[in-house]
């Protein structure tokens, strides 16, 4: 069986899905969805997660290009990179369309019998 080529969409989205697979990172993304950049202290506030752990999670998210940090004085403020989420959403929509088509063919086949 020939090796299947990995689509560029999947190659670009895979790190996003891997990063979002962790509940803490998913929660950080949800908090950053509010729109305003937040510091590590603000992101750790109200959680049981240490600032050091938040920093490590943010670096994973940054590697997946889901967030970006910018210096503001002595702090680093983190904000969401919506482009990566839009790209991942496009990939999920394509998969959904493939499944819908496959289920439609299965339904039509079963109804013919």
Secondary structure, DSSP 8 states (H G I E B T S, - for coil): -------HHHHHHHHHHHHHTSHHHHHHHHHHTTSS-EEHHHHHTTSSS-HHHHHHHHHHHHHTTSEEEEEETTEEEEEE-HHHHHHHHHHHHHHHHHHHHHHHHHHHHHHH-
